[in-house]
Amino acid sequence: MGTYRLGDPDRDVAEVFDNSSARTPFRLCANYQQGALIGTPSWPKWAPGELRG
């Protein structure tokens, strides 16, 4: 097993989830890799306008 370090460029990933609904908990809204958005985000209505664009 390798060692994980903060800032490791091979693991610089962030996933944003919306769990505001019991019907669809842990719904993936957005995925970022090395600070760049991957794919098209699906932000919920309650997300700030800055995220929704």
Secondary structure, DSSP 4 states (H G I P E B T S, - for coil): -PPP-TT-GGG-EEEEEE---SSSTTEEEEEEETTEEES-----TTS-HHHH-
